[in-house]
Amino acid sequence: MAEARLGHPATQEVPFRGGGFRPRPVRYVGVTVFVIVILILEWGTRAGWISNLTLPRPSDVALTLWRLAETGLLWDHLLPSLGRFAVGSAMGATAGIALGIIIGLFSLARAGLVPVVAAIFPIPKIALLPLFVIWFGIGEGSKYALIALGTFTPTVVATYGAVDNVDRTLIRMGQSFGLSWASIVRKIVLPGALPGILSGLRISLAIAIILLTAAEMIGARYGIGAYVLEAGSLYDLERLFAGVTILSVLGVAVNWLLAKIEARVLAWRS
Amino acid sequence: MELRLDGIRHAYGETNVLDGISLDIPSGRIVCVIGPSGCGKSTLLRLIGGLERPTEGQVIQLGTPPTGSLNPLTYIFQDFALLPWRTVAGNVSLVLEDHPVSRSERSDIIADVLTRTGLIEFRDALPKNLSGGMKQRVAIARALAVRPAGWLMDEPLSALDAQTRELLMDDLVGLWAREPFTAIYVTHNLAEAVRLGHKIVVLSRRPGRIREVIEVRAPLEARKTADPNLEAHQRRLWALIRDEAEAADRELVGG
């Protein structure tokens, strides 16, 4: 400490050690990663260090998709799939939200139904498809049922969890102002549970897309699942990947739509 | 309307939290309840407002609440308890929607209470955009809207910073001076108690019993922050609860 005694302490800036641990949106990076991966695959398949038995050439997949759209066959497959996805997941999500709210509100329903839901949850729903075919027929009914059951269980679990997480002080406030039970449920519990329900729907709808494909692999002439199955059994990689691309785009579209809905109805969140 | 607490005892399981509480809350007076943390202050308030049932004893209303009072016993909460998805006006509207009040009457009441609390220009703001002080003003406006006969205030200023607390104390004194209301004001802040209380009830450590009731005679409007008279009261209160507060501080929680 010789300098200090002389009145000339060594000066040094305090080193910065904060920062990081804060995710922030970075634009265009997601798209760039996609483009780079596709370019590498294109290069590899053209140069030959990826054999055409392993992966199809991305440009060929794109061409297949283009032809599919041009011939109108795309719509023949996509529209029935979208219909099944919409009907099945709407049934499953509606029933799931309704039952989840009932479980969240009534102790008796909770005691009776939570174990049942827990028992259904881990069953691979695809395993039940033959059963559904007997129950609901080989047509649309069994497909709706499979997708509905698949979306139902995660929605129930997410919904009653969301109801449990509603701020109790707000409910207490409602009671202290003499609000009716129905008002408390409609104006406090439901809006308070909405964020949890919507994030549960993200998972449920992804499961619905998986089950849609599975359902269409049995007893469907049209549908993305049928298209993928047929391509797979012929080992037609271009068509297989074209089908898979469509499913992936469907998933991204559903997610984007949900994000839009969240941004709109959950604008009150800080 | 007066409130009377008659021999109240309250227990959670085996633990007594309140014991032998008998107290009169006269009409148009503010009664402050202070005590060390965990002495059952907030429980007492929940009992008075009917959010919980006492194990023993009863809470009695003397006289009928004035006509036009939509919710005779109304709470102000420490954490404001505003619905984050409703605007300022929407939060006030919430507590009127279940009452037989016509749509135009409702918007008149909302405009009136928001004007009285200085919030009228923020009527369409969401709670997330308001400061803590503004949020508590919204809660006060919401309470005013149902014209309570008794205010049950659970540490209403404890979540606010010191300056905002001063401002809101002035607001409360102003509201009381315009139209004296009956209130039970639970706090752990002695300065708030001597500033706002006509009567200060000191509770002991758990199980909470009434240790002393102090009357502060100076009129509310005349009380100022660094008033030596009030400070004397405050010192006396501190002397009363210091040891208890120390002991409460060293207690294991949830035992």
Interface residues (C-beta under 8 A of the other chain):
Chain A: T169 L170 R172 M173 G174 Q175 S176 F177 G178 L179 S180 S183 K187 I188 P191 A267 W268 R269 S270
Chain B: G49 L51 L70 N71 L73 T74 Y75 F77 D79 A81 L83 P84 W85 R86 L94 V95 E97 D98 H99 L126 P127 K128 R142 V146 L152
